[in-house]
Amino acid sequence: MPLTLSLSSAGHELDTSPEAFGFIRSSADCVGQPAELAQRLTDDGYLYIPGFFDPALILAARAAITDRLAAEGSLDPAFPSIDAIANREKKFSYRGDLARHNASVERVVYGPELLRFYEALFGEPVRHFDHTWFRAVSRGMGTTPHCDLVYMGRGTHQLLTCWIPYGDIPLEMGGVMMLEDSHKKSERLRNYLEVDVDAYCENRPKEVEKVVTKGGWSHPGFLSKNPASLRAKLGGRWLTAPEFKVGDFVTFGMKLVHGGLDNQTDRLRFSSDTRYQRASQPIDERWIGANPPANTLAGKRGRVC
């Protein structure tokens, strides 16, 4: 049966028929079985672990976020700040500053629970990027489909993203969505997957101006602006959870096509993205250190094309 709720992503209505849309598989049943988890990651391209965190840990981080937003006037004062009802005069999407110097968020994403999980999954010591991505997504705003490799491919490609919601997220609020089996289509996406958004051609003046002078990217990073037509082109279904709950997380590799459903509510949707890898493998220098270079001029890399 198709969903009765209309869903969109990046402003495009999605086909929610069973042939085009579905729900992700839970791997909560095998958290203590790293070999099975690794096989599911290979098969599905992702692992969905509902109920992994102590909800109190996540809610403490949420409160730290909403306190900051309330203090800057970004929430509707008619409601408790923890409800995260947005001030309608403001629009948000990416808010990395909310995770910066935020001990409660760092406790979640770099705490012992998650590090033990990845050590078991990789079978050896791990390290994480020091940069934390954080989103506070307001009404009508989602994320265009992309693969993470184009943003962080200078180290090992055996890198995993961890997406964590900081509040219950029903379908009408959106959440992460993944294109089924897209991690198995790397050859079709080869040209895209070879992109480095911070690399530029030194012998192309327009690229130098765009990337070096203006601090932009040589490539916009997204794979498509239209998730509906991309699915029709690549095949598979868009997958998400019926409702993400406090304590859940999803992890996936660098070549899985994913994006975000649009938020149809007045409540801000909070989530973090963090990255983990084997400590023995090379790491992308843009995302490590006390003050990671990220996408600043220090992270740009020129070459002759």
Secondary structure per residue as TSV (DSSP state, phi and psi in degrees):
chain	resnum	aa	ss	phi	psi
A	1	M	-	360.0	129.9
A	2	P	-	-68.8	156.2
A	3	L	-	-66.7	146.7
A	4	T	S	-85.5	-19.1
A	5	L	S	-82.2	130.8
A	6	S	-	-79.7	130.3
A	7	L	-	-122.3	147.8
A	8	S	E	-139.2	162.3
A	9	S	E	-144.3	132.7
A	10	A	T	52.8	31.2
A	11	G	T	83.7	2.2
A	12	H	E	-108.7	128.8
A	13	E	E	-67.8	136.9
A	14	L	-	-96.7	147.4
A	15	D	-	-75.9	115.7
A	16	T	-	-105.0	21.2
A	17	S	S	-67.7	158.0
A	18	P	T	-58.0	-23.7
A	19	E	T	-78.1	-18.1
A	20	A	T	-119.7	-12.4
A	21	F	E	-147.0	142.5
A	22	G	E	-161.9	-170.2
A	23	F	E	-118.8	147.2
A	24	I	-	-73.8	155.2
A	25	R	-	-84.8	133.7
A	26	S	B	-78.1	138.8
A	27	S	-	-117.0	22.4
A	28	A	G	-62.4	-24.1
A	29	D	G	-74.3	-11.3
A	30	C	G	-133.2	30.8
A	31	V	T	-57.3	-35.5
A	32	G	T	-88.4	13.5
A	33	Q	-	-124.1	82.1
A	34	P	H	-59.0	-33.1
A	35	A	H	-66.0	-41.0
A	36	E	H	-67.9	-39.3
A	37	L	H	-61.6	-43.9
A	38	A	H	-62.5	-38.2
A	39	Q	H	-67.6	-41.2
A	40	R	H	-66.0	-36.3
A	41	L	H	-62.9	-40.4
A	42	T	H	-65.6	-44.3
A	43	D	H	-70.1	-48.7
A	44	D	H	-96.4	-24.7
A	45	G	S	87.7	-4.1
A	46	Y	E	-152.3	164.8
A	47	L	E	-131.0	128.4
A	48	Y	E	-109.5	117.5
A	49	I	E	-117.9	86.9
A	50	P	T	-72.2	147.3
A	51	G	T	68.6	23.9
A	52	F	-	-74.2	-45.7
A	53	F	S	-90.6	152.8
A	54	D	-	-63.3	121.4
A	55	P	H	-54.7	-31.6
A	56	A	H	-61.9	-34.0
A	57	L	H	-65.2	-44.2
A	58	I	H	-69.7	-41.0
A	59	L	H	-68.7	-30.9
A	60	A	H	-64.8	-40.9
A	61	A	H	-65.9	-40.6
A	62	R	H	-60.0	-43.6
A	63	A	H	-63.0	-38.5
A	64	A	H	-63.9	-35.1
A	65	I	H	-71.1	-48.9
A	66	T	H	-67.9	-30.4
A	67	D	H	-62.3	-41.7
A	68	R	H	-65.4	-43.1
A	69	L	H	-66.2	-38.6
A	70	A	H	-64.3	-41.2
A	71	A	H	-63.9	-29.6
A	72	E	T	-92.8	2.0
A	73	G	T	81.4	21.5
A	74	S	-	-92.0	-3.8
A	75	L	B	-114.1	155.8
A	76	D	-	-73.9	116.1
A	77	P	T	-68.6	-8.1
A	78	A	T	-74.9	-10.6
A	79	F	S	-123.2	156.2
A	80	P	-	-58.1	140.3
A	81	S	G	-60.7	-32.3
A	82	I	G	-62.7	-22.0
A	83	D	G	-73.2	-19.7
A	84	A	-	56.8	45.1
A	85	I	B	-81.0	120.1
A	86	A	B	-72.3	145.9
A	87	N	-	-67.1	120.1
A	88	R	T	-66.1	-14.3
A	89	E	T	-82.0	-7.5
A	90	K	-	-117.8	146.9
A	91	K	-	-125.1	137.0
A	92	F	-	-132.6	158.3
A	93	S	S	-146.9	-83.9
A	94	Y	B	-89.2	127.5
A	95	R	-	-136.2	66.1
A	96	G	G	-59.2	-26.4
A	97	D	G	-63.4	-25.4
A	98	L	G	-68.5	-21.9
A	99	A	G	-95.2	-11.9
A	100	R	T	-75.0	131.7
A	101	H	T	53.8	39.8
A	102	N	-	-117.6	97.3
A	103	A	H	-61.9	-32.8
A	104	S	H	-69.0	-39.5
A	105	V	H	-69.1	-43.0
A	106	E	H	-61.4	-34.8
A	107	R	H	-62.0	-34.8
A	108	V	H	-73.1	-54.3
A	109	V	H	-80.6	-24.5
A	110	Y	S	-120.9	17.7
A	111	G	S	-79.8	173.6
A	112	P	H	-64.6	-31.1
A	113	E	H	-61.5	-50.0
A	114	L	H	-72.0	-38.6
A	115	L	H	-64.9	-39.0
A	116	R	H	-63.4	-39.0
A	117	F	H	-59.9	-48.5
A	118	Y	H	-72.1	-32.5
A	119	E	H	-62.6	-40.9
A	120	A	H	-67.5	-40.8
A	121	L	H	-67.1	-44.1
A	122	F	H	-80.6	-21.1
A	123	G	T	77.1	18.6
A	124	E	S	-166.1	172.6
A	125	P	-	-58.0	148.5
A	126	V	E	-123.1	164.1
A	127	R	E	-136.1	159.8
A	128	H	E	-120.6	158.4
A	129	F	-	-63.7	151.3
A	130	D	S	-91.2	-10.2
A	131	H	-	-90.3	132.2
A	132	T	-	-111.5	123.6
A	133	W	E	-87.5	135.1
A	134	F	E	-138.8	137.0
A	135	R	E	-121.6	137.0
A	136	A	E	-125.2	95.9
A	137	V	E	-97.4	122.1
A	138	S	-	-93.3	-179.6
A	139	R	T	-53.2	132.6
A	140	G	T	80.0	10.6
A	141	M	-	-122.3	125.6
A	142	G	-	-127.0	-165.8
A	143	T	E	-121.0	131.1
A	144	T	E	-67.3	151.5
A	145	P	E	-62.7	138.8
A	146	H	E	-161.7	171.0
A	147	C	-	-115.3	143.5
A	148	D	G	-70.9	-20.1
A	149	L	G	-57.5	-33.9
A	150	V	G	-68.9	-16.2
A	151	Y	G	-100.2	-16.7
A	152	M	S	-151.4	45.0
A	153	G	-	-101.6	14.6
A	154	R	S	-85.2	-12.4
A	155	G	S	-107.4	-146.2
A	156	T	-	-62.6	147.5
A	157	H	S	-92.8	-3.8
A	158	Q	-	-89.0	62.5
A	159	L	-	-118.8	142.4
A	160	L	E	-120.1	137.0
A	161	T	E	-90.9	142.3
A	162	C	E	-119.8	119.2
A	163	W	E	-105.7	124.0
A	164	I	E	-126.1	126.4
A	165	P	E	-86.3	144.9
A	166	Y	S	-114.1	61.4
A	167	G	S	147.0	157.2
A	168	D	-	-66.2	137.9
A	169	I	E	-128.9	94.0
A	170	P	E	-71.5	169.3
A	171	L	G	-56.2	-36.5
A	172	E	G	-69.6	-15.5
A	173	M	G	-90.4	-13.2
A	174	G	-	98.5	-132.4
A	175	G	E	113.9	173.3
A	176	V	E	-68.7	145.5
A	177	M	E	-135.3	146.3
A	178	M	E	-125.9	141.7
A	179	L	E	-86.9	117.7
A	180	E	T	-53.4	128.6
A	181	D	T	62.4	13.4
A	182	S	G	-68.4	-21.2
A	183	H	G	-70.0	-12.5
A	184	K	G	-96.3	7.8
A	185	K	-	-117.4	32.1
A	186	S	T	-61.6	-32.3
A	187	E	T	-67.0	-39.0
A	188	R	T	-66.7	-28.1
A	189	L	T	-102.9	15.2
A	190	R	H	-54.8	-48.0
A	191	N	H	-60.2	-41.4
A	192	Y	H	-66.6	-44.3
A	193	L	H	-68.6	-14.8
A	194	E	T	-85.4	-3.0
A	195	V	-	-71.2	142.6
A	196	D	-	-125.7	111.8
A	197	V	T	-63.8	-20.7
A	198	D	T	-99.4	3.5
A	199	A	E	-92.9	151.0
A	200	Y	E	-149.9	162.0
A	201	C	E	-92.0	115.5
A	202	E	T	-64.6	-24.1
A	203	N	T	-94.9	14.3
A	204	R	-	-121.0	99.1
A	205	P	H	-53.4	-37.1
A	206	K	H	-66.6	-36.6
A	207	E	H	-69.4	-40.3
A	208	V	H	-60.1	-44.5
A	209	E	I	-63.1	-44.7
A	210	K	I	-65.7	-44.5
A	211	V	I	-90.1	-47.7
A	212	V	I	-84.4	-52.5
A	213	T	I	-69.7	-44.8
A	214	K	S	-98.7	-4.9
A	215	G	-	71.4	23.6
A	216	G	-	-91.9	-161.3
A	217	W	-	-114.0	148.9
A	218	S	S	-73.4	-21.2
A	219	H	S	-136.4	142.0
A	220	P	-	-66.8	-15.4
A	221	G	-	95.8	-36.1
A	222	F	-	-79.2	156.7
A	223	L	S	-87.0	-32.0
A	224	S	-	-160.5	152.3
A	225	K	S	-88.1	-8.5
A	226	N	-	-124.2	97.2
A	227	P	H	-61.1	-30.9
A	228	A	H	-68.0	-47.5
A	229	S	H	-71.8	-31.0
A	230	L	H	-64.1	-42.5
A	231	R	H	-62.1	-42.9
A	232	A	H	-62.3	-32.6
A	233	K	H	-77.8	-45.2
A	234	L	H	-89.4	-21.2
A	235	G	-	86.3	179.0
A	236	G	S	82.4	180.0
A	237	R	-	-116.4	151.7
A	238	W	E	-76.1	131.2
A	239	L	E	-121.1	139.1
A	240	T	E	-151.1	-171.8
A	241	A	-	-99.2	150.1
A	242	P	S	-57.7	-34.4
A	243	E	E	-163.0	122.6
A	244	F	E	-78.8	138.5
A	245	K	-	-117.8	159.2
A	246	V	T	-57.6	126.0
A	247	G	T	107.3	-10.8
A	248	D	-	-84.3	159.9
A	249	F	E	-153.0	161.3
A	250	V	E	-127.2	137.5
A	251	T	E	-127.5	146.1
A	252	F	E	-158.7	167.1
A	253	G	E	-88.9	179.8
A	254	M	T	-73.4	-16.2
A	255	K	T	-109.9	10.8
A	256	L	-	-86.4	124.8
A	257	V	-	-73.8	128.1
A	258	H	E	-149.6	166.5
A	259	G	E	-162.0	-157.2
A	260	G	E	-136.2	139.9
A	261	L	E	-71.4	151.1
A	262	D	-	-71.5	147.1
A	263	N	-	-87.7	121.3
A	264	Q	-	-102.3	15.0
A	265	T	S	-122.5	174.2
A	266	D	S	-90.8	1.0
A	267	R	B	-92.3	133.3
A	268	L	-	-69.0	138.7
A	269	R	E	-101.4	119.7
A	270	F	E	-104.1	136.7
A	271	S	E	-157.5	153.8
A	272	S	E	-118.6	151.5
A	273	D	E	-121.8	125.9
A	274	T	E	-135.9	162.1
A	275	R	E	-127.0	145.2
A	276	Y	E	-138.7	144.8
A	277	Q	E	-152.9	171.2
A	278	R	E	-65.1	135.0
A	279	A	T	-66.1	-22.4
A	280	S	T	-79.2	-9.1
A	281	Q	S	-104.1	157.1
A	282	P	-	-63.3	151.5
A	283	I	-	-124.6	148.8
A	284	D	-	-71.1	119.5
A	285	E	G	-67.6	-14.5
A	286	R	G	-70.4	-18.1
A	287	W	G	-119.8	17.9
A	288	I	-	-127.7	160.0
A	289	G	S	106.4	172.0
A	290	A	S	-64.2	-32.2
A	291	N	S	-136.5	79.5
A	292	P	-	-54.8	139.6
A	293	P	-	-59.0	-34.0
A	294	A	T	55.5	-134.6
A	295	N	T	-97.3	21.0
A	296	T	S	-76.5	178.8
A	297	L	G	-56.3	-34.2
A	298	A	G	-63.8	-21.9
A	299	G	G	-93.9	-2.4
A	300	K	-	-77.9	150.9
A	301	R	E	-137.9	118.5
A	302	G	E	-93.0	153.3
A	303	R	E	-152.7	160.8
A	304	V	-	-90.1	126.3
A	305	C	-	-105.2	360.0
